[in-house]
Amino acid sequence: MLNFPIPYSEELVYSTVARLGIREGIISPKELLDEIYGNRKVIATLDLPNQLQRVSRWLPSDYTVETIAYRHTLFPLYAPFIPEERRKRCLIWMAGESRGAVHLAMGVTASLVKVPVYVRYCPGCLREQVLTFGEYFWQREWQIAGVECCERHGELLSTAITRPLNDRHHYHEASPDTCPLFPQKPVCNQSAMVLTQARHLLGQKPATSPSYEQWSAHYHWLAQQHGCIRRQAHINHVAIAEAVSAKWSAKFLQRYGLGIDHKSDDLWLRAIFRKHRKSFNYLQHIIVHHALLPESWCITEMIDHVRELSIPSLSGRTGRTSFEPKFDLTKDQQDWMKMLEKWPPKTARAANPPLYARLYRYDRLWLIKVNQAQPRADVVKRKLRVDWQRRDLHYLFKLREILRFFRVNPRGPRHSQTYLLKLLGKSSTLEKKLNRLPRTRRLLKRYSESVCQYQMRRLRNAWQELRQDFEHPPRWRLIRIAGLSETRLTHEARDYLNGLEENDDNATHQGNRG
């Protein structure tokens, strides 16, 4: 494709695809999907799109999947706050098909911070875009939760386009119709601060994400720097909540589901200072750090600091620092060692929960090290409940019978993999366990019908039906009987139809010569 637009700086890849539709004069959303992806089922996603591998093939070679994800999606907002393995997996999903897995894995779906209800824009920036580039496009920062304004022009305005998009396959372009240039309200100081830190996140280069352990240690250090640590490890959550309330208005926090209830023990602000077992949204990190650090702080510098934190190795693997056991044991440690002489760690914990709780709070590294040194009981291997080889043969024979029936009865719906699995029964279970059914999987892959093959089969059936009444079946009647249209025909099906007509014409000419 020679006319694919090069993304502008800070432009969403969603916007780039929409601009292609304008350049090519493509009105049909499905036709645009077919042109770019070769797949009409792709869902137009504003923030974290997939199928980036297919987009990158239309762009210069330096536009890799990772480059597009970091420069032209909202991926860098979430990437530093999820584990490294998950970050890599999300990039793989965004390169191909994700089916919503990216939003789930990055915590967007379950987050307290919800995405804006409508697609938003800045009229002042649009005026500048027209003067500079001659056209409108969607900028990344307009669609960030917590960013409500442009620091130069004022408050962002909302379009009539809802999020998530009602037209799931439609790429809406930024245009004078969708983005009227109304006056803007003044800048909100809190939103402008969020915008500053969000821009730092959007501008970061690909890098390894810190671990949950590093984030836990960092927030313990942050509470300590602010003087919110009592005794050895007890965090003064009340003082932290007061600091956050002093910096952020209750209205702003409640707008994004981050209101502070001092009586609740299940508050997000408490959870972020405890041991991290899940990811937190970028807005939660920004709110806490802005409340506890000087005004000149920078979130990317803070992420670099967290990334360099040295965490002791707890699993016997080589780490930057190693755990050194204490030689003078406390009374609690001596009592725990005596209990381990009688019972395994799990039984000892159940026998004396208060002792375990004290050790876990004040001598956690020692406790884990000692427990892991205890011999483990032999684990009895469970027998396989399913004979997958036998089940594979069962479904293989059943699938062959279905395919024989299709040869005799060529009509019917598309023979997609999903349809074939449904005929086999328990389609959802089969789809999840296909890796355990190699023969069935190979046969499915070989005989699953693509959209092109399905259209050609319908054309072939219609041709055979019309030849009984017409010596030369009209093209329009042939397409109608097949239940298709000229716009819906794939390139392969159109070539097949032209071939049918050419063969018919050749046969007629030969008959005339004879």
C-alpha positions as CSV (number, residue, x, y, z in Angstrom):
1,M,0.0,0.0,0.0
2,L,1.8,3.1,-1.3
3,N,-0.5,5.8,0.2
4,F,-0.4,4.7,3.9
5,P,0.1,7.9,6.0
6,I,3.1,8.3,8.3
7,P,1.9,8.8,11.9
8,Y,2.4,12.4,13.2
9,S,4.3,13.0,16.4
10,E,2.0,12.0,19.4
11,E,-0.7,10.7,17.0
12,L,-2.7,7.6,17.9
13,V,-2.3,4.7,15.4
14,Y,-6.1,4.6,15.5
15,S,-6.1,8.1,14.0
16,T,-3.5,7.1,11.3
17,V,-5.8,4.3,10.1
18,A,-8.8,6.7,10.1
19,R,-6.8,9.2,7.9
20,L,-6.0,6.4,5.5
21,G,-9.7,5.9,5.0
22,I,-10.1,9.5,4.1
23,R,-7.1,9.5,1.7
24,E,-8.4,6.4,-0.1
25,G,-12.0,7.5,-0.1
26,I,-13.1,4.3,1.6
27,I,-16.5,4.7,3.2
28,S,-17.2,1.2,4.3
29,P,-15.5,0.3,7.7
30,K,-15.3,-3.3,6.7
31,E,-13.6,-2.5,3.4
32,L,-11.0,-0.4,5.3
33,L,-10.3,-3.3,7.6
34,D,-9.9,-5.7,4.7
35,E,-7.5,-3.2,3.0
36,I,-5.2,-2.9,6.0
37,Y,-5.5,-6.1,7.9
38,G,-7.0,-8.6,5.5
39,N,-9.5,-9.3,8.3
40,R,-12.9,-7.8,8.6
41,K,-13.3,-8.8,12.3
42,V,-10.6,-6.5,13.7
43,I,-12.0,-4.2,16.4
44,A,-11.0,-0.5,16.1
45,T,-9.4,0.2,19.5
46,L,-8.4,3.7,20.5
47,D,-5.9,3.2,23.4
48,L,-4.3,-0.3,23.2
49,P,-4.9,-1.7,19.6
50,N,-3.8,-5.0,18.3
51,Q,-2.7,-6.2,14.8
52,L,0.2,-3.8,15.0
53,Q,2.4,-6.2,13.0
54,R,0.1,-5.8,10.0
55,V,0.2,-2.0,10.4
56,S,4.0,-1.9,10.6
57,R,4.3,-3.6,7.2
58,W,2.8,-0.6,5.5
59,L,5.2,1.8,7.3
60,P,9.0,2.4,7.0
61,S,11.3,-0.3,8.5
62,D,12.1,1.6,11.6
63,Y,8.4,1.4,12.7
64,T,8.5,-1.9,14.6
65,V,5.7,-3.1,16.7
66,E,7.5,-1.9,19.9
67,T,8.1,1.5,18.3
68,I,4.4,1.9,17.3
69,A,3.3,0.7,20.8
70,Y,5.5,3.2,22.6
71,R,5.1,6.2,20.3
72,H,1.5,5.9,19.0
73,T,-0.6,4.1,21.7
74,L,-1.2,4.5,25.4
75,F,0.9,1.5,26.2
76,P,3.8,3.4,27.9
77,L,1.3,4.7,30.5
78,Y,0.8,1.2,31.9
79,A,4.0,-0.7,30.9
80,P,6.3,0.4,33.9
81,F,3.7,-0.7,36.5
82,I,3.2,-4.3,35.3
83,P,5.7,-7.2,35.7
84,E,8.3,-7.5,32.9
85,E,7.0,-10.9,31.7
86,R,3.5,-9.5,31.4
87,R,4.8,-6.4,29.5
88,K,6.5,-8.6,26.9
89,R,3.4,-10.8,26.6
90,C,1.2,-7.7,26.0
91,L,3.5,-6.5,23.2
92,I,3.1,-9.9,21.6
93,W,-0.7,-9.7,21.9
94,M,-0.7,-6.2,20.4
95,A,1.4,-7.4,17.5
96,G,-1.3,-10.0,16.7
97,E,-4.7,-10.8,18.0
98,S,-5.4,-10.0,21.7
99,R,-9.2,-10.5,22.0
100,G,-9.3,-8.1,24.9
101,A,-6.4,-9.8,26.8
102,V,-4.2,-6.6,26.7
103,H,-6.7,-4.5,28.6
104,L,-7.2,-7.3,31.2
105,A,-3.5,-8.0,31.6
106,M,-2.6,-4.3,32.0
107,G,-5.3,-3.8,34.6
108,V,-7.3,-1.3,32.5
109,T,-10.6,-3.3,32.7
110,A,-10.6,-3.9,36.5
111,S,-8.9,-0.6,37.4
112,L,-10.7,1.9,39.7
113,V,-9.6,4.6,37.2
114,K,-12.0,4.3,34.3
115,V,-11.3,5.6,30.8
116,P,-13.1,8.8,29.7
117,V,-16.7,8.2,28.6
118,Y,-16.2,10.1,25.3
119,V,-13.3,10.7,22.8
120,R,-11.9,14.1,23.6
121,Y,-10.1,16.9,21.7
122,C,-8.5,20.3,22.1
123,P,-9.9,23.0,19.6
124,G,-6.8,25.1,20.0
125,C,-4.5,22.2,19.1
126,L,-6.8,21.4,16.1
127,R,-6.4,24.9,14.7
128,E,-2.6,24.5,14.9
129,Q,-2.8,21.1,13.2
130,V,-4.6,22.5,10.3
131,L,-2.1,25.3,9.9
132,T,0.9,23.0,10.2
133,F,-0.3,19.7,8.6
134,G,-3.4,20.7,6.7
135,E,-5.6,18.1,8.5
136,Y,-6.9,17.0,11.9
137,F,-5.7,14.0,13.9
138,W,-6.2,12.5,17.4
139,Q,-3.4,13.1,19.9
140,R,-2.6,10.6,22.6
141,E,-2.7,12.9,25.6
142,W,-6.3,13.9,24.9
143,Q,-7.6,10.4,25.7
144,I,-5.7,10.0,29.1
145,A,-7.8,9.6,32.2
146,G,-6.9,12.4,34.6
147,V,-5.9,14.8,31.8
148,E,-8.8,17.2,31.4
149,C,-7.1,20.1,29.7
150,C,-4.4,21.4,27.4
151,E,-1.9,23.6,29.3
152,R,-1.8,26.1,26.4
153,H,-5.5,26.3,25.3
154,G,-7.7,25.2,28.2
155,E,-10.2,22.4,29.0
156,L,-10.6,19.5,26.6
157,L,-14.0,19.1,24.9
158,S,-15.9,15.8,24.4
159,T,-17.1,14.5,21.0
160,A,-20.2,12.4,20.6
161,I,-18.1,9.3,20.1
162,T,-18.4,7.1,23.1
163,R,-15.7,4.8,24.6
164,P,-15.7,1.9,24.2
165,L,-16.8,2.6,20.7
166,N,-20.3,1.6,19.7
167,D,-19.3,1.0,16.1
168,R,-16.7,-1.6,16.9
169,H,-15.2,-1.8,13.4
170,H,-15.4,1.9,12.6
171,Y,-12.3,4.2,12.7
172,H,-13.7,7.7,13.4
173,E,-11.6,10.5,11.9
174,A,-11.0,13.8,13.6
175,S,-12.9,16.3,11.4
176,P,-14.8,19.6,11.7
177,D,-18.0,17.6,12.0
178,T,-16.9,15.5,14.9
179,C,-14.8,18.2,16.6
180,P,-16.6,21.6,16.5
181,L,-14.2,24.5,17.5
182,F,-16.1,25.7,20.6
183,P,-14.6,28.1,23.2
184,Q,-12.6,26.4,26.0
185,K,-12.6,26.9,29.8
186,P,-9.4,27.9,31.7
187,V,-6.7,25.3,32.6
188,C,-7.2,23.2,35.7
189,N,-4.0,23.2,37.8
190,Q,-4.3,19.6,39.0
191,S,-5.0,18.3,35.5
192,A,-2.1,20.2,34.2
193,M,0.2,18.5,36.7
194,V,-1.1,15.1,35.6
195,L,-0.5,16.1,32.0
196,T,3.1,16.9,32.8
197,Q,3.8,13.5,34.3
198,A,1.8,11.7,31.6
199,R,3.9,13.3,29.0
200,H,7.0,12.0,30.8
201,L,5.5,8.5,30.7
202,L,4.5,8.8,27.0
203,G,8.0,9.9,26.1
204,Q,9.9,7.1,27.8
205,K,11.8,4.5,25.7
206,P,11.2,0.7,26.0
207,A,12.8,-0.6,29.2
208,T,12.5,-3.4,31.7
209,S,9.6,-3.0,34.1
210,P,10.3,-3.1,37.9
211,S,9.0,-6.1,39.8
212,Y,6.3,-6.1,42.5
213,E,9.0,-6.5,45.2
214,Q,10.8,-3.4,44.0
215,W,7.6,-1.4,44.0
216,S,6.8,-2.6,47.5
217,A,10.3,-1.6,48.7
218,H,10.0,1.8,47.0
219,Y,6.7,2.7,48.7
220,H,8.1,1.6,52.1
221,W,11.0,4.0,51.4
222,L,8.6,6.7,50.3
223,A,6.7,6.5,53.5
224,Q,9.9,6.6,55.4
225,Q,11.1,9.7,53.6
226,H,7.9,11.5,54.5
227,G,8.1,10.4,58.2
228,C,5.2,8.1,58.0
229,I,6.9,5.0,59.5
230,R,6.2,4.0,63.1
231,R,8.5,1.5,64.9
232,Q,10.2,-0.8,62.5
233,A,7.7,-1.3,59.7
234,H,4.3,0.1,60.7
235,I,3.1,2.7,58.2
236,N,1.0,5.7,59.3
237,H,-1.7,5.5,56.7
238,V,-3.7,8.4,58.4
239,A,-0.8,10.8,57.8
240,I,-0.4,9.7,54.2
241,A,-4.1,10.2,53.6
242,E,-3.9,13.7,55.1
243,A,-1.0,14.5,52.8
244,V,-2.9,13.3,49.7
245,S,-6.0,15.2,50.7
246,A,-4.0,18.4,51.2
247,K,-2.7,18.2,47.6
248,W,-5.7,16.9,45.7
249,S,-9.3,18.0,45.9
250,A,-11.9,15.5,47.0
251,K,-13.9,16.3,43.8
252,F,-11.0,15.4,41.5
253,L,-10.2,12.1,43.4
254,Q,-13.9,11.0,43.4
255,R,-14.2,11.8,39.7
256,Y,-11.7,9.0,39.0
257,G,-12.9,6.5,41.7
258,L,-10.0,7.4,44.0
259,G,-11.9,9.0,46.9
260,I,-10.4,8.7,50.3
261,D,-12.5,7.2,53.1
262,H,-10.5,7.3,56.3
263,K,-12.7,4.7,58.0
264,S,-12.3,2.1,55.3
265,D,-9.5,-0.5,55.6
266,D,-10.0,-1.6,52.0
267,L,-8.7,1.8,50.6
268,W,-6.5,1.8,47.5
269,L,-4.2,4.3,49.3
270,R,-3.5,1.7,52.0
271,A,-3.1,-1.1,49.5
272,I,-0.4,0.8,47.5
273,F,1.8,1.0,50.6
274,R,1.4,-2.7,51.4
275,K,3.0,-5.6,49.7
276,H,2.2,-5.3,46.0
277,R,0.3,-8.3,44.6
278,K,-1.3,-6.4,41.7
279,S,-0.6,-3.5,39.4
280,F,-1.8,0.0,40.2
281,N,-2.9,2.6,37.7
282,Y,-0.5,5.3,36.6
283,L,-2.9,8.0,38.0
284,Q,-2.7,6.4,41.5
285,H,1.1,6.5,41.4
286,I,1.1,10.1,40.2
287,I,-1.3,11.2,43.0
288,V,0.7,9.6,45.8
289,H,4.1,10.8,44.6
290,H,2.9,14.4,44.0
291,A,1.6,14.5,47.6
292,L,4.8,13.2,49.2
293,L,7.6,14.5,47.0
294,P,8.8,18.1,46.1
295,E,7.2,19.9,43.2
296,S,10.2,19.2,40.9
297,W,9.8,15.4,41.0
298,C,9.6,13.4,37.7
299,I,7.8,10.1,37.4
300,T,10.3,8.6,34.9
301,E,13.2,9.4,37.2
302,M,11.3,7.7,40.0
303,I,10.7,4.6,37.8
304,D,14.5,4.5,37.1
305,H,15.1,4.6,40.9
306,V,12.6,1.8,41.5
307,R,14.2,-0.3,38.7
308,E,17.6,0.0,40.4
309,L,16.5,-1.1,43.8
310,S,18.3,-4.1,45.1
311,I,16.0,-6.8,46.4
312,P,17.3,-9.8,48.4
313,S,17.0,-13.2,46.7
314,L,14.2,-15.3,48.4
315,S,14.1,-18.3,46.1
316,G,17.8,-19.4,46.1
317,R,18.5,-17.7,42.8
318,T,21.4,-15.4,42.4
319,G,20.5,-11.8,43.3
320,R,22.3,-8.5,43.7
321,T,22.4,-9.0,47.4
322,S,22.2,-12.3,49.4
323,F,20.5,-12.9,52.7
324,E,22.8,-13.4,55.6
325,P,21.2,-15.3,58.5
326,K,21.5,-13.8,62.0
327,F,23.7,-15.7,64.5
328,D,21.9,-14.4,67.7
329,L,18.4,-15.6,67.4
330,T,15.5,-13.8,69.2
331,K,13.1,-15.6,71.5
332,D,10.5,-15.8,68.7
333,Q,13.1,-17.2,66.3
334,Q,14.1,-19.9,68.8
335,D,10.5,-20.9,69.5
336,W,9.9,-21.2,65.7
337,M,13.0,-23.4,65.3
338,K,11.7,-25.7,68.1
339,M,8.3,-26.0,66.3
340,L,10.0,-26.8,63.0
341,E,11.7,-29.8,64.7
342,K,8.3,-31.3,65.3
343,W,6.2,-30.1,62.3
344,P,6.6,-28.8,58.8
345,P,6.2,-25.0,58.4
346,K,2.5,-25.0,57.3
347,T,1.5,-27.1,60.4
348,A,3.7,-24.9,62.7
349,R,2.0,-21.8,61.3
350,A,-1.5,-23.2,62.1
351,A,-0.4,-24.2,65.6
352,N,0.8,-20.7,66.5
353,P,-0.5,-18.0,64.2
354,P,0.6,-15.0,66.5
355,L,4.2,-16.2,66.5
356,Y,4.2,-16.6,62.7
357,A,2.6,-13.1,62.3
358,R,5.3,-11.4,64.4
359,L,8.1,-13.2,62.5
360,Y,6.6,-12.4,59.2
361,R,6.3,-8.7,60.0
362,Y,9.7,-8.1,61.7
363,D,12.0,-11.0,60.5
364,R,10.4,-11.9,57.1
365,L,13.6,-12.7,55.2
366,W,14.9,-15.0,58.0
367,L,11.5,-16.8,58.2
368,I,11.3,-17.5,54.5
369,K,14.9,-18.7,54.4
370,V,14.4,-21.1,57.3
371,N,11.1,-22.4,56.0
372,Q,12.5,-23.1,52.5
373,A,15.4,-25.0,54.1
374,Q,13.0,-27.5,55.6
375,P,12.7,-30.9,53.7
376,R,9.5,-31.2,51.8
377,A,7.2,-34.2,51.9
378,D,7.0,-36.3,48.8
379,V,4.3,-35.1,46.5
380,V,2.2,-37.9,45.1
381,K,1.8,-37.4,41.4
382,R,-1.8,-37.5,40.3
383,K,-2.8,-39.8,37.5
384,L,-4.0,-38.2,34.3
385,R,-7.8,-38.0,34.4
386,V,-8.1,-37.8,30.6
387,D,-6.6,-40.1,28.0
388,W,-5.8,-37.3,25.5
389,Q,-4.5,-39.7,22.8
390,R,-7.7,-41.7,22.9
391,R,-9.8,-38.5,22.9
392,D,-7.8,-37.2,19.9
393,L,-8.6,-40.3,17.9
394,H,-12.3,-40.0,18.9
395,Y,-12.6,-36.5,17.6
396,L,-10.5,-37.2,14.6
397,F,-12.9,-40.0,13.4
398,K,-15.9,-37.8,14.2
399,L,-14.5,-34.8,12.3
400,R,-13.8,-37.1,9.2
401,E,-17.5,-38.1,9.2
402,I,-18.5,-34.5,9.3
403,L,-16.2,-33.7,6.4
404,R,-17.5,-36.6,4.3
405,F,-21.1,-35.2,4.9
406,F,-19.9,-31.8,3.6
407,R,-18.6,-33.3,0.4
408,V,-22.0,-34.8,-0.4
409,N,-23.9,-31.7,0.8
410,P,-21.9,-28.7,-0.4
411,R,-24.4,-26.1,0.8
412,G,-24.6,-24.7,4.3
413,P,-22.8,-22.1,6.5
414,R,-19.1,-21.4,6.4
415,H,-17.0,-24.3,7.6
416,S,-14.9,-22.2,10.0
417,Q,-12.9,-23.8,12.8
418,T,-15.4,-22.5,15.3
419,Y,-18.3,-24.1,13.4
420,L,-16.5,-27.4,13.1
421,L,-15.7,-27.4,16.8
422,K,-19.4,-26.7,17.5
423,L,-20.4,-29.7,15.5
424,L,-17.9,-31.8,17.4
425,G,-19.6,-30.8,20.7
426,K,-18.1,-28.9,23.7
427,S,-16.6,-26.3,21.5
428,S,-15.2,-24.1,24.3
429,T,-13.4,-27.0,26.0
430,L,-12.1,-28.3,22.7
431,E,-10.8,-24.9,21.7
432,K,-8.8,-24.5,24.9
433,K,-7.4,-28.1,24.7
434,L,-6.5,-28.2,21.0
435,N,-2.8,-28.3,21.8
436,R,-3.5,-31.7,23.4
437,L,-5.2,-33.0,20.3
438,P,-2.6,-32.7,17.6
439,R,-4.3,-34.9,14.9
440,T,-7.6,-33.2,15.3
441,R,-5.9,-29.8,15.2
442,R,-4.1,-30.6,12.0
443,L,-7.2,-31.8,10.3
444,L,-9.1,-28.7,11.5
445,K,-6.4,-26.4,10.2
446,R,-6.4,-28.2,6.8
447,Y,-10.2,-28.1,6.2
448,S,-11.3,-24.9,8.0
449,E,-12.8,-22.6,5.4
450,S,-11.7,-19.0,5.1
451,V,-14.0,-16.2,4.0
452,C,-12.6,-16.3,0.5
453,Q,-13.1,-20.1,0.2
454,Y,-16.6,-19.8,1.6
455,Q,-17.5,-17.1,-1.0
456,M,-16.1,-19.2,-3.8
457,R,-18.2,-22.2,-2.6
458,R,-21.3,-20.1,-2.7
459,L,-20.6,-18.9,-6.2
460,R,-19.9,-22.4,-7.4
461,N,-23.2,-23.7,-5.9
462,A,-25.1,-20.7,-7.5
463,W,-23.4,-21.3,-10.9
464,Q,-24.4,-25.0,-10.9
465,E,-28.0,-24.0,-9.9
466,L,-28.4,-21.3,-12.6
467,R,-26.9,-23.4,-15.4
468,Q,-30.0,-25.5,-15.3
469,D,-32.0,-22.5,-16.5
470,F,-29.5,-20.3,-18.2
471,E,-26.9,-21.1,-20.8
472,H,-24.9,-18.0,-19.7
473,P,-26.0,-17.1,-16.1
474,P,-26.1,-13.3,-15.7
475,R,-23.4,-12.0,-13.3
476,W,-25.9,-10.0,-11.1
477,R,-28.2,-13.0,-10.7
478,L,-25.3,-15.3,-9.9
479,I,-24.1,-12.9,-7.1
480,R,-27.6,-12.5,-5.8
481,I,-28.3,-16.3,-5.6
482,A,-24.9,-16.6,-3.8
483,G,-26.1,-14.1,-1.2
484,L,-23.2,-11.7,-2.0
485,S,-22.5,-8.3,-3.4
486,E,-19.8,-6.7,-5.5
487,T,-18.6,-4.7,-2.5
488,R,-18.4,-7.7,-0.2
489,L,-16.5,-9.9,-2.6
490,T,-12.9,-10.6,-1.6
491,H,-10.2,-10.4,-4.3
492,E,-9.9,-14.1,-4.5
493,A,-13.7,-14.7,-4.9
494,R,-13.9,-11.9,-7.6
495,D,-11.1,-13.6,-9.5
496,Y,-12.9,-16.9,-9.2
497,L,-16.1,-15.4,-10.5
498,N,-14.3,-13.8,-13.5
499,G,-12.7,-17.2,-14.2
500,L,-16.2,-18.9,-14.3
501,E,-17.4,-16.3,-16.8
502,E,-14.3,-16.6,-18.9
503,N,-14.5,-20.4,-19.1
504,D,-18.1,-20.2,-20.1
505,D,-17.3,-17.7,-22.9
506,N,-14.4,-19.9,-24.1
507,A,-16.7,-23.0,-24.2
508,T,-19.2,-21.0,-26.2
509,H,-16.6,-19.8,-28.8
510,Q,-15.4,-23.4,-29.2
511,G,-18.9,-24.6,-29.8
512,N,-19.5,-21.9,-32.4
513,R,-16.3,-23.0,-34.3
514,G,-17.5,-26.6,-34.3
